[in-house]
Structures are given as C-alpha cells and as structure tokens.
Amino acid sequence: MKIQKRWAAFAAAAVLAALAGAVGVRRAGRPADAASTVAATRGSIEEVVEATGSVAPLNRVEIKPPIAGRVERLLVDEGHSVKPGQILAWMSSNDRAAILDAARAKGPEELKRWEDAYKPTPIVCHFSGIVILRNAVVGQTVDASTVLFAMSDKLIVIGQVDESDIGRVKLGMPARVKLDSYPDDPVDGTVFDILYEGKNVSNVITYGVKIAPASVPPFFRSQMSANISFIVRRKDGAVLLPLAAVRSSRSGAKKVDVLGLDGKPVAREVQTGIESADFVEILSGLEAGDKVALSQARYTPQRGPQYSPFSGGGRAKGSDDFGQAPRQRKRS
C-alpha cells in the first residue's frame, strides 16, 4: 500500500509539472500584451552630475565697532541695501556713555548739553551690498571684537561635488539649483569657479563649486540648503526608451525586443547615447513610435551614478547600476 501511494504521488507531481510546462510554452508563444510593451518617443534628455550645497555670500564682510562702548541707534536692518559712506549705526564710547548717564540723572537740559558737547561715534559702511545679519540691539554694550553687522555683495550657491565626479564639472557649465525651502522654484545658474582644495568629511572627499545664479531671486537667504544638477550634456528631440526596455548582453552590446507585425518580440541591437536615471537615448536601430517589449534583464549603464531625466527642473537621486544609493568611498 505504501509503495502504491508513493507511485500515485509521483505520478500526480509529474502530471502537474507537465501541465505547468505546457502552460508556460503557450504563454511564451503569445504576443506581448500592452502592459509589457512601450513605444519609443522623442523628447529631451540630460546627463547631469548631482550634488548638494547651500546659498552663501560671494564676499562676506563683518562690521565691527572701532571702539568699545554702547550702541545708541541702529539705522539699517537685515535685507537693506547699503553703499559705501552710509552710516549704519551710532554708538557712544564707554566715557561718553558714563557722562550721559550722569547727566540724565540731573535732568533733560543737562543731558542735552552733554549730548551736544560730546558727539557719538558713527559706524560707517565701506562696502556696497546687502545686510544679511544684524547682531546688535540698542543699549547693548560692545567691544572692538563684537560683530555688529554682516554684509554680502551678492548671494551665490556653493555645491559640494564628490571627487569621483569633479572631473566632469567644467567652468561655464550650466547648472540648475533647487532649494529645499522652495522646491517648485528652480533657479538656473552657471559654474564660475571650482575650488582647488577639497574637504574630507568622514573619509569622503568633496570639492566646492561656485555657481552664479542668472538672477538672484528675492527668497534667497544665506545658508539655505540646495540640490544642484550640473548639466554635462543635453539633447532635445532625441529618441528615448525607458531603461527597462533595453538589456545588455555579455559582450556589452545593447539590445531591445522589437514587436513584429504578429506582435511577437524580435531581438535587435541598438546604439545608445545619453543616459538618465530612467531613460536612455537611442542613436540607431530604432525609430520613434516603434514598440518594444520591456526586458527582464538588467540594463548596465555606460557610466556611473548621478544621472537624472530632464523634467523641467526636477531632481532625481543618485543611484548605482541597480537603483540603490551609492556607497561612500573611504580612504585609508
């Protein structure tokens, strides 16, 4: 009885396997359904280097008092534009402040007499720009090391680019900046300086890249966090396919499965160009409108991470060949 039951179970398993194989053969022979196909389209694509950074002054100047004493009047506030020779504040020296306090106790006439006889000291601006910091209040006692104001001639953006990508960033390269505070208001700019000295943070080397906005928007504030896309290449009117529709052979050739008139996929080799996080440019082997089946194999990018599709100012996170976050490279 036990032997008969074992043979019965074996026969049942064999029948199920045969049925599954038959179903698989029939499914493989069917034309690709609409859900697993995509058409090549024409559009714009960009190759970019992604980085983070912040808004910063091009030149930051701190205004300090020439003497120790007490702040009597403040004439400007943060956001005000100033020019050379403009008086920013008035202050009294320690001696004048003591005399005025004593005269004030004797009455307004005595106070006015000493105010006319002992003039306050002006804090004069010698820099044309915008006040980005007011660091004092009326009545505050200060010394020569106290920062009363900080000023900037122009706000720029400084990006921190990984050393593996810095070779692809060039002077004059266009860049697109998106602030965390204003993600829907991208700002176009141009690279005008690449710093020579890198920074080592947790064994990751980055280099500062300065970007001049085409126009500084009113919502820019110093130290605002920014996401930056340095545009290495851009092409309009390119034939595009999703990366999922292209596969890589062992020889490195790129192939797609083009749908024939009968709806069945036929392998075809293509030449690819610019790659983004989601799309790849097809240089030859395919025309716009051709339908291809989505590939089950993975596409191997020609270059490393940090690509994003052009989406009117959008930003895509950097990723490695398999869609995972790039690993930090450490130095010994």
Contacts in CASP RR format, 6 or more apart in sequence:
PFRMAT RR
TARGET T0000
AUTHOR 0000-0000-0000
METHOD contacts of the structure
MODEL  1
MKIQKRWAAFAAAAVLAALAGAVGVRRAGRPADAASTVAATRGSIEEVVE
ATGSVAPLNRVEIKPPIAGRVERLLVDEGHSVKPGQILAWMSSNDRAAIL
DAARAKGPEELKRWEDAYKPTPIVCHFSGIVILRNAVVGQTVDASTVLFA
MSDKLIVIGQVDESDIGRVKLGMPARVKLDSYPDDPVDGTVFDILYEGKN
VSNVITYGVKIAPASVPPFFRSQMSANISFIVRRKDGAVLLPLAAVRSSR
SGAKKVDVLGLDGKPVAREVQTGIESADFVEILSGLEAGDKVALSQARYT
PQRGPQYSPFSGGGRAKGSDDFGQAPRQRKRS
29 264 0 8 1.000
31 259 0 8 1.000
31 262 0 8 1.000
31 263 0 8 1.000
31 264 0 8 1.000
32 257 0 8 1.000
32 259 0 8 1.000
32 263 0 8 1.000
32 264 0 8 1.000
32 265 0 8 1.000
32 293 0 8 1.000
36 293 0 8 1.000
36 294 0 8 1.000
37 259 0 8 1.000
37 291 0 8 1.000
37 292 0 8 1.000
37 293 0 8 1.000
37 294 0 8 1.000
38 241 0 8 1.000
38 242 0 8 1.000
38 244 0 8 1.000
38 245 0 8 1.000
38 291 0 8 1.000
38 292 0 8 1.000
38 294 0 8 1.000
39 289 0 8 1.000
39 290 0 8 1.000
39 291 0 8 1.000
39 292 0 8 1.000
40 239 0 8 1.000
40 240 0 8 1.000
40 241 0 8 1.000
40 282 0 8 1.000
40 286 0 8 1.000
40 287 0 8 1.000
40 288 0 8 1.000
40 289 0 8 1.000
40 290 0 8 1.000
40 291 0 8 1.000
40 292 0 8 1.000
41 239 0 8 1.000
41 240 0 8 1.000
41 288 0 8 1.000
41 289 0 8 1.000
42 237 0 8 1.000
42 238 0 8 1.000
42 239 0 8 1.000
42 240 0 8 1.000
42 288 0 8 1.000
43 236 0 8 1.000
43 237 0 8 1.000
43 238 0 8 1.000
43 240 0 8 1.000
44 234 0 8 1.000
44 235 0 8 1.000
44 236 0 8 1.000
44 237 0 8 1.000
44 238 0 8 1.000
44 310 0 8 1.000
45 234 0 8 1.000
45 235 0 8 1.000
45 238 0 8 1.000
45 240 0 8 1.000
45 274 0 8 1.000
45 276 0 8 1.000
45 279 0 8 1.000
45 281 0 8 1.000
45 309 0 8 1.000
45 310 0 8 1.000
46 229 0 8 1.000
46 231 0 8 1.000
46 232 0 8 1.000
46 233 0 8 1.000
46 234 0 8 1.000
46 235 0 8 1.000
46 274 0 8 1.000
46 276 0 8 1.000
46 308 0 8 1.000
46 309 0 8 1.000
46 310 0 8 1.000
47 231 0 8 1.000
47 232 0 8 1.000
47 233 0 8 1.000
47 234 0 8 1.000
47 274 0 8 1.000
47 275 0 8 1.000
47 276 0 8 1.000
47 303 0 8 1.000
47 307 0 8 1.000
48 229 0 8 1.000
48 230 0 8 1.000
48 231 0 8 1.000
48 232 0 8 1.000
48 276 0 8 1.000
48 306 0 8 1.000
48 307 0 8 1.000
48 308 0 8 1.000
49 161 0 8 1.000
49 165 0 8 1.000
49 168 0 8 1.000
49 169 0 8 1.000
49 229 0 8 1.000
49 230 0 8 1.000
49 232 0 8 1.000
49 306 0 8 1.000
50 227 0 8 1.000
50 228 0 8 1.000
50 229 0 8 1.000
50 230 0 8 1.000
50 306 0 8 1.000
50 308 0 8 1.000
50 315 0 8 1.000
50 316 0 8 1.000
50 317 0 8 1.000
50 318 0 8 1.000
51 159 0 8 1.000
51 160 0 8 1.000
51 161 0 8 1.000
51 162 0 8 1.000
51 165 0 8 1.000
51 209 0 8 1.000
51 227 0 8 1.000
51 228 0 8 1.000
51 230 0 8 1.000
52 159 0 8 1.000
52 160 0 8 1.000
52 225 0 8 1.000
52 226 0 8 1.000
52 227 0 8 1.000
52 228 0 8 1.000
53 157 0 8 1.000
53 158 0 8 1.000
53 159 0 8 1.000
53 160 0 8 1.000
53 225 0 8 1.000
53 226 0 8 1.000
53 227 0 8 1.000
53 228 0 8 1.000
54 157 0 8 1.000
54 158 0 8 1.000
54 159 0 8 1.000
54 223 0 8 1.000
54 224 0 8 1.000
54 225 0 8 1.000
54 226 0 8 1.000
55 155 0 8 1.000
55 156 0 8 1.000
55 157 0 8 1.000
55 179 0 8 1.000
55 220 0 8 1.000
55 221 0 8 1.000
55 222 0 8 1.000
55 223 0 8 1.000
55 224 0 8 1.000
55 226 0 8 1.000
56 155 0 8 1.000
56 156 0 8 1.000
56 157 0 8 1.000
56 158 0 8 1.000
56 222 0 8 1.000
56 223 0 8 1.000
57 132 0 8 1.000
57 151 0 8 1.000
57 152 0 8 1.000
57 153 0 8 1.000
57 154 0 8 1.000
57 155 0 8 1.000
57 156 0 8 1.000
57 222 0 8 1.000
58 152 0 8 1.000
58 153 0 8 1.000
58 154 0 8 1.000
58 155 0 8 1.000
58 156 0 8 1.000
58 210 0 8 1.000
59 152 0 8 1.000
59 153 0 8 1.000
59 154 0 8 1.000
60 132 0 8 1.000
60 150 0 8 1.000
60 151 0 8 1.000
60 152 0 8 1.000
61 127 0 8 1.000
61 150 0 8 1.000
61 151 0 8 1.000
61 152 0 8 1.000
61 153 0 8 1.000
62 147 0 8 1.000
62 149 0 8 1.000
62 150 0 8 1.000
62 151 0 8 1.000
63 88 0 8 1.000
63 123 0 8 1.000
63 125 0 8 1.000
63 147 0 8 1.000
63 148 0 8 1.000
63 149 0 8 1.000
63 150 0 8 1.000
63 151 0 8 1.000
64 144 0 8 1.000
64 145 0 8 1.000
64 146 0 8 1.000
64 147 0 8 1.000
64 148 0 8 1.000
65 91 0 8 1.000
65 121 0 8 1.000
65 123 0 8 1.000
65 142 0 8 1.000
65 143 0 8 1.000
65 144 0 8 1.000
65 146 0 8 1.000
65 148 0 8 1.000
66 121 0 8 1.000
66 123 0 8 1.000
66 144 0 8 1.000
67 91 0 8 1.000
67 93 0 8 1.000
67 121 0 8 1.000
67 144 0 8 1.000
68 93 0 8 1.000
68 94 0 8 1.000
68 141 0 8 1.000
68 142 0 8 1.000
68 143 0 8 1.000
68 144 0 8 1.000
69 91 0 8 1.000
69 92 0 8 1.000
69 93 0 8 1.000
69 94 0 8 1.000
69 97 0 8 1.000
69 141 0 8 1.000
69 142 0 8 1.000
69 143 0 8 1.000
70 91 0 8 1.000
70 92 0 8 1.000
70 94 0 8 1.000
70 97 0 8 1.000
70 139 0 8 1.000
70 140 0 8 1.000
70 141 0 8 1.000
70 142 0 8 1.000
71 89 0 8 1.000
71 90 0 8 1.000
71 91 0 8 1.000
71 136 0 8 1.000
71 137 0 8 1.000
71 138 0 8 1.000
71 139 0 8 1.000
71 140 0 8 1.000
71 142 0 8 1.000
71 148 0 8 1.000
72 89 0 8 1.000
72 90 0 8 1.000
72 91 0 8 1.000
72 92 0 8 1.000
72 120 0 8 1.000
72 138 0 8 1.000
72 139 0 8 1.000
73 89 0 8 1.000
73 90 0 8 1.000
73 120 0 8 1.000
73 138 0 8 1.000
74 88 0 8 1.000
74 89 0 8 1.000
74 134 0 8 1.000
74 136 0 8 1.000
74 137 0 8 1.000
74 138 0 8 1.000
75 87 0 8 1.000
75 88 0 8 1.000
75 89 0 8 1.000
75 90 0 8 1.000
76 82 0 8 1.000
76 86 0 8 1.000
76 88 0 8 1.000
76 89 0 8 1.000
76 131 0 8 1.000
76 134 0 8 1.000
76 149 0 8 1.000
77 131 0 8 1.000
77 134 0 8 1.000
78 131 0 8 1.000
78 132 0 8 1.000
78 133 0 8 1.000
78 134 0 8 1.000
79 130 0 8 1.000
79 131 0 8 1.000
79 132 0 8 1.000
80 130 0 8 1.000
80 131 0 8 1.000
81 129 0 8 1.000
81 130 0 8 1.000
81 131 0 8 1.000
82 88 0 8 1.000
82 125 0 8 1.000
82 127 0 8 1.000
82 128 0 8 1.000
82 129 0 8 1.000
82 130 0 8 1.000
82 131 0 8 1.000
82 151 0 8 1.000
83 125 0 8 1.000
83 128 0 8 1.000
83 129 0 8 1.000
84 125 0 8 1.000
84 126 0 8 1.000
84 127 0 8 1.000
84 128 0 8 1.000
85 124 0 8 1.000
85 125 0 8 1.000
85 126 0 8 1.000
86 124 0 8 1.000
86 125 0 8 1.000
87 122 0 8 1.000
87 123 0 8 1.000
87 124 0 8 1.000
87 125 0 8 1.000
88 123 0 8 1.000
88 124 0 8 1.000
88 125 0 8 1.000
88 131 0 8 1.000
88 148 0 8 1.000
88 149 0 8 1.000
89 122 0 8 1.000
89 123 0 8 1.000
89 136 0 8 1.000
89 148 0 8 1.000
89 149 0 8 1.000
90 120 0 8 1.000
90 121 0 8 1.000
90 122 0 8 1.000
90 123 0 8 1.000
91 120 0 8 1.000
91 121 0 8 1.000
91 123 0 8 1.000
91 142 0 8 1.000
92 100 0 8 1.000
92 120 0 8 1.000
92 121 0 8 1.000
93 121 0 8 1.000
96 118 0 8 1.000
96 120 0 8 1.000
99 114 0 8 1.000
99 118 0 8 1.000
100 111 0 8 1.000
100 114 0 8 1.000
100 115 0 8 1.000
100 118 0 8 1.000
103 110 0 8 1.000
103 111 0 8 1.000
103 113 0 8 1.000
103 114 0 8 1.000
103 115 0 8 1.000
104 110 0 8 1.000
104 111 0 8 1.000
123 148 0 8 1.000
123 149 0 8 1.000
125 151 0 8 1.000
127 151 0 8 1.000
127 153 0 8 1.000
128 153 0 8 1.000
129 151 0 8 1.000
129 152 0 8 1.000
129 153 0 8 1.000
129 154 0 8 1.000
130 151 0 8 1.000
130 152 0 8 1.000
130 153 0 8 1.000
130 155 0 8 1.000
131 149 0 8 1.000
131 150 0 8 1.000
131 151 0 8 1.000
132 150 0 8 1.000
132 151 0 8 1.000
132 152 0 8 1.000
132 221 0 8 1.000
132 222 0 8 1.000
133 147 0 8 1.000
133 149 0 8 1.000
133 150 0 8 1.000
134 148 0 8 1.000
134 149 0 8 1.000
135 146 0 8 1.000
135 147 0 8 1.000
135 148 0 8 1.000
135 149 0 8 1.000
135 150 0 8 1.000
136 142 0 8 1.000
136 146 0 8 1.000
136 148 0 8 1.000
136 149 0 8 1.000
142 148 0 8 1.000
152 222 0 8 1.000
154 216 0 8 1.000
155 213 0 8 1.000
155 216 0 8 1.000
155 220 0 8 1.000
155 221 0 8 1.000
155 222 0 8 1.000
156 210 0 8 1.000
156 211 0 8 1.000
156 212 0 8 1.000
156 213 0 8 1.000
157 175 0 8 1.000
157 177 0 8 1.000
157 187 0 8 1.000
157 189 0 8 1.000
157 210 0 8 1.000
157 211 0 8 1.000
157 213 0 8 1.000
157 226 0 8 1.000
157 228 0 8 1.000
158 208 0 8 1.000
158 209 0 8 1.000
158 210 0 8 1.000
158 211 0 8 1.000
159 208 0 8 1.000
159 209 0 8 1.000
159 210 0 8 1.000
159 211 0 8 1.000
159 226 0 8 1.000
159 228 0 8 1.000
160 199 0 8 1.000
160 206 0 8 1.000
160 207 0 8 1.000
160 208 0 8 1.000
160 209 0 8 1.000
161 169 0 8 1.000
161 206 0 8 1.000
161 207 0 8 1.000
161 208 0 8 1.000
161 209 0 8 1.000
161 230 0 8 1.000
162 204 0 8 1.000
162 205 0 8 1.000
162 206 0 8 1.000
163 198 0 8 1.000
163 205 0 8 1.000
163 206 0 8 1.000
163 207 0 8 1.000
164 329 0 8 1.000
165 306 0 8 1.000
166 194 0 8 1.000
166 207 0 8 1.000
166 209 0 8 1.000
168 230 0 8 1.000
168 232 0 8 1.000
169 191 0 8 1.000
169 194 0 8 1.000
169 209 0 8 1.000
169 230 0 8 1.000
170 191 0 8 1.000
171 191 0 8 1.000
171 192 0 8 1.000
171 193 0 8 1.000
171 194 0 8 1.000
172 190 0 8 1.000
172 191 0 8 1.000
172 192 0 8 1.000
173 190 0 8 1.000
173 191 0 8 1.000
173 230 0 8 1.000
173 231 0 8 1.000
173 232 0 8 1.000
174 188 0 8 1.000
174 189 0 8 1.000
174 190 0 8 1.000
174 191 0 8 1.000
174 230 0 8 1.000
174 231 0 8 1.000
175 188 0 8 1.000
175 189 0 8 1.000
175 190 0 8 1.000
175 191 0 8 1.000
175 211 0 8 1.000
175 228 0 8 1.000
175 229 0 8 1.000
175 230 0 8 1.000
175 231 0 8 1.000
176 186 0 8 1.000
176 187 0 8 1.000
176 188 0 8 1.000
176 189 0 8 1.000
176 228 0 8 1.000
176 229 0 8 1.000
176 231 0 8 1.000
176 313 0 8 1.000
176 314 0 8 1.000
177 186 0 8 1.000
177 187 0 8 1.000
177 188 0 8 1.000
177 189 0 8 1.000
177 211 0 8 1.000
177 213 0 8 1.000
177 226 0 8 1.000
177 227 0 8 1.000
177 228 0 8 1.000
178 185 0 8 1.000
178 186 0 8 1.000
178 187 0 8 1.000
178 226 0 8 1.000
178 227 0 8 1.000
178 228 0 8 1.000
178 229 0 8 1.000
178 313 0 8 1.000
178 314 0 8 1.000
178 315 0 8 1.000
179 185 0 8 1.000
179 187 0 8 1.000
179 219 0 8 1.000
179 220 0 8 1.000
179 224 0 8 1.000
179 225 0 8 1.000
179 226 0 8 1.000
179 227 0 8 1.000
180 224 0 8 1.000
180 225 0 8 1.000
180 226 0 8 1.000
180 227 0 8 1.000
181 219 0 8 1.000
181 221 0 8 1.000
181 224 0 8 1.000
181 225 0 8 1.000
182 217 0 8 1.000
182 219 0 8 1.000
185 217 0 8 1.000
185 219 0 8 1.000
186 312 0 8 1.000
186 313 0 8 1.000
186 314 0 8 1.000
187 213 0 8 1.000
187 214 0 8 1.000
187 217 0 8 1.000
188 213 0 8 1.000
188 214 0 8 1.000
189 211 0 8 1.000
189 212 0 8 1.000
189 213 0 8 1.000
189 214 0 8 1.000
190 211 0 8 1.000
190 212 0 8 1.000
190 214 0 8 1.000
191 209 0 8 1.000
191 210 0 8 1.000
191 211 0 8 1.000
191 230 0 8 1.000
192 210 0 8 1.000
192 211 0 8 1.000
192 212 0 8 1.000
193 209 0 8 1.000
193 210 0 8 1.000
194 207 0 8 1.000
194 208 0 8 1.000
194 209 0 8 1.000
194 210 0 8 1.000
195 207 0 8 1.000
195 208 0 8 1.000
195 209 0 8 1.000
195 210 0 8 1.000
197 207 0 8 1.000
198 205 0 8 1.000
198 206 0 8 1.000
198 207 0 8 1.000
198 208 0 8 1.000
199 205 0 8 1.000
199 206 0 8 1.000
199 207 0 8 1.000
199 208 0 8 1.000
200 331 0 8 1.000
202 328 0 8 1.000
203 328 0 8 1.000
203 329 0 8 1.000
203 330 0 8 1.000
203 331 0 8 1.000
204 328 0 8 1.000
204 329 0 8 1.000
204 330 0 8 1.000
205 331 0 8 1.000
209 230 0 8 1.000
211 228 0 8 1.000
213 220 0 8 1.000
227 315 0 8 1.000
229 308 0 8 1.000
229 313 0 8 1.000
229 314 0 8 1.000
229 315 0 8 1.000
233 274 0 8 1.000
234 310 0 8 1.000
235 274 0 8 1.000
235 281 0 8 1.000
238 274 0 8 1.000
238 281 0 8 1.000
238 282 0 8 1.000
239 281 0 8 1.000
239 282 0 8 1.000
239 283 0 8 1.000
239 286 0 8 1.000
239 287 0 8 1.000
239 288 0 8 1.000
240 279 0 8 1.000
240 280 0 8 1.000
240 281 0 8 1.000
240 282 0 8 1.000
241 256 0 8 1.000
241 279 0 8 1.000
241 280 0 8 1.000
241 282 0 8 1.000
241 286 0 8 1.000
241 292 0 8 1.000
242 278 0 8 1.000
242 279 0 8 1.000
242 280 0 8 1.000
242 294 0 8 1.000
243 275 0 8 1.000
243 278 0 8 1.000
243 279 0 8 1.000
243 280 0 8 1.000
243 299 0 8 1.000
244 294 0 8 1.000
244 295 0 8 1.000
244 299 0 8 1.000
245 256 0 8 1.000
245 292 0 8 1.000
245 293 0 8 1.000
245 294 0 8 1.000
245 295 0 8 1.000
246 254 0 8 1.000
246 255 0 8 1.000
246 256 0 8 1.000
246 270 0 8 1.000
246 272 0 8 1.000
246 280 0 8 1.000
246 295 0 8 1.000
246 299 0 8 1.000
247 254 0 8 1.000
247 255 0 8 1.000
247 256 0 8 1.000
247 295 0 8 1.000
247 296 0 8 1.000
247 297 0 8 1.000
247 298 0 8 1.000
247 299 0 8 1.000
248 254 0 8 1.000
248 255 0 8 1.000
248 297 0 8 1.000
248 298 0 8 1.000
248 299 0 8 1.000
248 300 0 8 1.000
249 255 0 8 1.000
252 300 0 8 1.000
253 269 0 8 1.000
254 269 0 8 1.000
254 270 0 8 1.000
254 271 0 8 1.000
254 272 0 8 1.000
254 299 0 8 1.000
255 267 0 8 1.000
255 268 0 8 1.000
255 269 0 8 1.000
255 270 0 8 1.000
256 267 0 8 1.000
256 268 0 8 1.000
256 270 0 8 1.000
256 286 0 8 1.000
256 292 0 8 1.000
256 293 0 8 1.000
256 295 0 8 1.000
257 265 0 8 1.000
257 266 0 8 1.000
257 267 0 8 1.000
257 268 0 8 1.000
257 292 0 8 1.000
257 293 0 8 1.000
257 295 0 8 1.000
258 265 0 8 1.000
258 266 0 8 1.000
258 267 0 8 1.000
258 268 0 8 1.000
258 286 0 8 1.000
258 290 0 8 1.000
258 291 0 8 1.000
258 292 0 8 1.000
259 265 0 8 1.000
259 266 0 8 1.000
259 290 0 8 1.000
259 291 0 8 1.000
259 292 0 8 1.000
259 293 0 8 1.000
260 266 0 8 1.000
265 292 0 8 1.000
265 293 0 8 1.000
268 285 0 8 1.000
268 286 0 8 1.000
269 285 0 8 1.000
270 282 0 8 1.000
270 283 0 8 1.000
270 284 0 8 1.000
270 285 0 8 1.000
270 286 0 8 1.000
271 282 0 8 1.000
271 283 0 8 1.000
271 284 0 8 1.000
271 285 0 8 1.000
272 280 0 8 1.000
272 281 0 8 1.000
272 282 0 8 1.000
272 283 0 8 1.000
272 302 0 8 1.000
273 280 0 8 1.000
273 281 0 8 1.000
273 282 0 8 1.000
273 283 0 8 1.000
273 302 0 8 1.000
274 280 0 8 1.000
274 281 0 8 1.000
275 281 0 8 1.000
275 301 0 8 1.000
275 302 0 8 1.000
275 303 0 8 1.000
275 307 0 8 1.000
276 307 0 8 1.000
276 308 0 8 1.000
276 309 0 8 1.000
276 310 0 8 1.000
276 316 0 8 1.000
277 307 0 8 1.000
277 308 0 8 1.000
277 309 0 8 1.000
277 316 0 8 1.000
277 317 0 8 1.000
277 318 0 8 1.000
277 319 0 8 1.000
278 309 0 8 1.000
278 316 0 8 1.000
279 309 0 8 1.000
280 299 0 8 1.000
286 292 0 8 1.000
298 321 0 8 1.000
298 322 0 8 1.000
300 321 0 8 1.000
301 307 0 8 1.000
301 321 0 8 1.000
304 320 0 8 1.000
304 321 0 8 1.000
305 318 0 8 1.000
305 319 0 8 1.000
305 320 0 8 1.000
305 321 0 8 1.000
305 326 0 8 1.000
306 318 0 8 1.000
306 326 0 8 1.000
307 316 0 8 1.000
307 318 0 8 1.000
308 314 0 8 1.000
308 315 0 8 1.000
308 316 0 8 1.000
308 318 0 8 1.000
309 316 0 8 1.000
317 325 0 8 1.000
318 325 0 8 1.000
318 326 0 8 1.000
319 325 0 8 1.000
319 326 0 8 1.000
320 326 0 8 1.000
320 327 0 8 1.000
END
